[in-house]
Amino acid sequence: MKANVLTVSRKLKFYQLVVFDQVVQSGSLLHAAQVLNMTQPAVTKVVHEIESYFCAPLLVRSNRGVRLTELGEIVLGRARTMLAELRALTDEVGVYQEGGSGHVVVGTLISASTSLLPLALRLLKARAPQVLVSVRVGQFDQLFPALMVGEVDLVIGRVPDDWRGREESRNLGVDPLYDECLSIVGGRRHPLHDQAVLSLADLHAYPWILPPPDSLLRRTVNELFADADLSLPANVIESLSVLTNVALMQDQKTVGLLPMETARQLSGHDGIRTFDFGTPLRFGGIGCFYATNRNPGPAAKLFRECTRLACERHVISD
C-alpha cells in the first residue's frame, strides 16, 4: 500500500525517528541500543515499524553494520529536519517554563578562531548556565549539510571566497565576524627563525604539512604557492589535526600553516613559532553560518547574539 500523509501520521512517532537517526549515526543496531539504553530487539522493532509505514526497506543490514537505502536517505533527511524543529519547540517551552534552558549544537570548522568560539561559549554560559551546548568539529562538506537539515544549529568558520556563487548560499546565511590572517609556522628551534624576513622559496625544500585537497584551506595554500611562482613542496604530509601537526614540527624541520589566532595560542616553550614574512598573509573572513529556511530555538538565537558580542570584544582586544 502506498504511504500517504494520513496513514503515516497516524502511526509514526517522534521517538521512532530519534531511534532511526541514532541507528544511522551509530552505524549498527547494537551500538544504537547501547546509546539509547534500549535492547537491540527493541531497536530492531522500531526500525521494522518505520519501514512498514513506508512499505520499503530503509536500511541494509550486514555483518559490518547498517547503511541507508536510497529511500532511507530521503526519510533520514526529512526526519532530521523534523527533529530539529522538535528541539526548537522543546527549547521554547523550556524557556517559557523555566527560563534560560535549551540545547544548541554548534559546528566549528578546523579554521575557526580558537579564541572567538570559547569566548562566545563563556558569554552564553554566563547568561544561561542551564543551556546545553554541543560542539561538533568537522569540515565544510560535513557541517554544512548538517546545518541545512537542522542537525546543527550554527556553524562558526571561514567564509569561502566564492561563497555567493556556492549552492549552499541559497539556504544558508552568514554573519561576517572578522578577517583572519594565515601563519606559516615551525618548531621554535627551526633554523630559519633566525632569518629576519623570509620568502616562501626559502622554506620550499623543507618537509611540509598541508591541508587535505578537499579542505577550504588547501585552495588558499595552492594560490599562495602559485602566486610565489612555486610548485607545491615534494615532501608533504596532509593533515588537519592541529595536535598532530604541532608534534610533527618538533623535529625542527617540518613547516605547516595555521590561522594566526591558533598559531598565537600554540606558541610556547615547546610549541611553535611563526616565520616572519614581513607582511601578514591573508587567510579569509570568519563568519557564523545559519539556516535561512528555519526559525532557530531560543538557545541558538542567544548563542548567535553572544557570537556577535564575542566578535566585538575580540576585535577590541586585538
C-alpha positions in Angstrom: 0.0 0.0 0.0 1.3 3.4 -0.9 2.3 5.6 2.0 0.4 8.9 2.4 0.2 11.7 5.0 -2.9 10.3 6.8 -1.6 6.8 7.2 1.9 7.8 8.2 0.8 10.5 10.6 -1.5 8.0 12.5 1.4 5.6 13.1 4.8 7.5 13.0 6.1 8.8 16.3 8.9 11.2 17.0 10.7 8.7 19.3 10.9 6.3 16.3 12.6 9.0 14.3 15.1 9.5 17.2 15.9 5.8 17.2 16.2 5.7 13.4 18.6 8.7 13.4 20.7 7.1 16.2 21.0 3.8 14.3 22.4 5.7 11.3 24.8 7.8 13.5 26.0 4.7 15.4 26.3 2.5 12.3 24.7 -0.5 13.9 21.6 -1.6 15.8 23.7 -2.8 18.7 25.6 0.4 19.2 22.4 2.5 18.8 20.7 0.3 21.5 23.6 1.0 23.9 23.5 4.7 23.3 19.7 4.8 23.8 19.7 2.4 26.7 17.4 0.0 24.9 17.7 -3.6 24.0 18.7 -4.5 20.4 15.4 -6.3 19.7 13.5 -3.1 20.8 15.6 -1.0 18.4 15.1 -3.5 15.6 11.4 -3.5 16.2 11.3 0.3 15.9 13.2 0.2 12.6 10.8 -2.5 11.2 7.8 -0.4 12.2 9.1 2.6 10.4 9.9 0.5 7.3 6.4 -0.9 7.4 4.9 2.6 7.3 6.8 3.4 4.1 6.3 -0.1 2.7 10.0 -0.5 1.8 13.4 -1.1 3.5 15.2 2.0 4.8 18.4 0.1 5.9 20.6 -2.6 4.5 21.9 -4.9 7.3 25.3 -6.7 7.1 28.0 -8.0 9.4 29.7 -4.6 9.1 26.6 -2.7 10.4 23.9 -0.8 8.5 23.8 1.5 5.6 20.9 3.6 4.2 18.9 2.6 1.1 18.0 5.4 -1.3 14.6 5.7 0.3 16.3 5.7 3.7 18.4 8.7 2.7 15.2 10.6 1.8 13.5 9.7 5.1 16.5 10.5 7.2 16.9 14.0 5.7 13.3 14.8 6.4 13.4 13.2 9.8 16.4 15.3 10.9 14.6 18.4 9.8 11.6 17.4 12.0 13.8 16.6 14.9 15.5 20.0 14.6 12.1 21.6 14.9 11.2 19.4 17.8 14.4 20.5 19.6 13.5 24.1 18.9 10.0 23.6 20.3 11.4 21.9 23.4 13.8 24.9 23.9 11.0 27.4 23.6 8.8 25.6 26.0 11.7 25.2 28.4 12.4 29.0 28.2 8.7 29.7 28.9 8.5 27.3 31.8 12.0 27.7 33.4 13.9 30.4 31.6 17.4 30.2 30.2 17.3 26.5 29.3 17.6 24.6 26.0 20.1 23.0 23.7 22.3 24.4 20.9 24.5 22.4 18.6 27.4 24.4 17.3 29.6 23.2 14.4 33.1 24.6 14.0 35.4 24.3 11.0 39.1 23.5 11.7 39.9 27.0 10.6 37.6 28.7 13.2 39.1 31.0 15.7 40.5 29.4 18.9 39.6 32.4 21.0 36.3 33.7 19.5 34.4 30.4 19.9 35.4 29.8 23.5 34.6 33.5 24.4 31.1 33.2 22.8 30.5 30.0 24.8 31.6 31.7 28.0 29.2 34.6 27.3 26.4 32.2 26.6 27.0 30.2 29.9 27.2 33.5 31.9 23.7 34.4 30.6 22.1 31.0 30.6 24.0 28.4 32.6 21.4 25.7 32.0 21.7 25.7 28.2 23.3 22.5 27.0 25.9 23.2 24.3 27.2 20.5 21.9 30.3 21.4 19.8 31.0 19.4 16.6 34.3 19.8 14.8 34.4 19.0 11.1 35.0 20.2 7.5 32.8 22.2 5.2 31.3 19.3 3.4 30.3 17.6 6.7 28.9 20.5 8.7 27.0 22.5 6.1 24.6 19.6 5.1 24.0 19.0 8.8 23.2 22.7 9.2 20.8 22.7 6.3 18.7 19.8 7.7 18.8 21.1 11.3 21.2 18.5 12.8 23.5 21.5 13.6 22.1 24.9 14.7 25.0 27.2 13.8 28.5 26.8 12.2 31.5 29.0 13.1 34.2 29.0 10.5 35.9 30.5 7.5 33.7 32.1 4.8 34.6 30.6 1.4 36.0 33.2 -1.1 33.4 32.1 -3.6 30.5 32.0 -1.1 28.0 34.0 -3.1 28.3 31.5 -6.1 28.0 28.4 -4.0 24.8 26.4 -4.0 24.8 26.3 -0.1 24.4 30.1 0.0 20.8 29.6 -1.3 19.8 28.0 2.0 22.4 29.4 4.4 23.1 32.9 5.6 26.3 34.1 7.3 27.1 36.9 9.9 30.6 38.1 8.9 32.6 38.4 12.1 36.2 39.3 11.4 39.1 38.7 8.9 41.8 36.2 9.9 45.4 36.1 8.7 47.4 33.0 7.9 50.7 32.0 9.7 53.4 29.7 8.4 54.9 28.0 11.4 57.6 25.6 12.5 59.2 24.3 15.7 60.6 27.0 17.9 64.2 26.0 17.1 63.7 25.7 13.3 67.0 27.1 11.8 65.2 29.7 9.6 63.6 31.5 12.5 66.8 33.5 12.9 66.4 34.9 9.4 64.7 38.3 9.7 62.5 38.3 6.7 61.8 35.1 4.7 60.3 34.3 1.3 58.2 31.2 0.7 61.1 29.9 -1.6 63.4 29.8 1.5 61.1 27.2 3.1 60.1 25.3 0.0 62.7 22.5 0.3 61.7 21.6 3.9 59.1 19.0 4.9 55.6 20.5 4.9 52.3 19.7 6.4 49.5 20.8 4.1 45.7 20.6 4.5 43.9 17.8 2.5 42.9 18.6 -1.1 39.2 18.8 -0.2 39.6 21.4 2.5 38.9 25.1 2.1 42.4 25.9 3.4 44.1 23.9 0.6 42.8 26.2 -2.1 44.3 29.1 -0.2 47.6 27.2 0.1 47.6 26.4 -3.6 47.1 30.0 -4.5 49.9 31.0 -2.1 52.5 28.9 -3.8 51.2 29.8 -7.3 51.5 33.5 -6.5 55.1 32.9 -5.5 55.6 31.0 -8.8 56.4 27.8 -6.9 55.1 24.3 -7.2 53.8 22.6 -4.1 56.5 21.1 -1.9 57.5 17.5 -2.7 57.9 16.3 0.9 54.3 16.6 2.2 52.1 15.2 4.9 48.4 16.1 4.6 46.7 16.7 7.9 44.2 19.0 9.7 44.9 17.6 13.1 46.4 20.5 15.0 48.0 18.5 17.8 49.5 16.0 15.4 50.9 18.8 13.3 52.5 20.6 16.2 54.1 17.3 17.3 55.5 16.8 13.8 57.0 20.2 13.8 59.1 19.3 16.9 61.7 17.8 14.5 62.6 21.5 13.9 62.5 20.9 10.2 58.8 20.4 9.3 56.8 23.5 8.3 53.0 24.0 8.5 50.2 26.5 8.2 47.7 27.7 10.8 45.3 30.6 11.3 47.2 33.4 13.1 45.0 33.2 16.1 45.6 29.4 16.5 49.4 29.9 16.0 49.4 32.6 18.6 47.8 30.4 21.2 50.1 27.5 20.5 53.3 29.5 20.7 55.2 28.5 23.8 58.4 26.9 25.2 57.8 23.5 23.5 55.4 24.7 20.8 55.7 26.5 17.6 56.8 29.9 16.2 55.6 31.9 13.3 58.0 32.7 10.5 58.5 36.4 9.7 57.4 37.2 6.1 57.3 40.9 6.6 53.6 41.3 5.8 50.7 39.2 7.0 49.3 36.5 4.8 45.5 36.8 4.2 43.5 33.8 5.3 39.9 34.9 4.9 36.8 36.0 6.8 35.4 34.1 9.8 31.6 34.0 10.0 28.7 32.5 11.8 26.5 30.4 9.4 22.8 29.7 10.0 19.9 28.2 8.0 17.6 30.8 6.4 14.7 28.3 6.0 14.3 27.5 9.7 13.5 29.5 12.8 16.2 28.8 15.4 15.3 28.0 19.0 15.9 30.4 21.9 19.3 28.8 22.8 20.5 29.1 19.2 19.4 32.8 19.0 21.2 33.6 22.2 24.4 31.9 21.1 24.3 33.8 17.8 23.9 37.0 19.8 26.8 36.0 22.1 28.9 35.3 19.0 28.4 38.8 17.7 29.3 40.2 21.2 32.4 38.0 21.4 33.5 39.3 18.0 33.3 42.9 19.2 35.4 42.0 22.3 37.8 40.0 20.1 38.4 42.9 17.7 38.8 45.4 20.6 41.4 43.1 22.4 43.4 42.7 19.1 
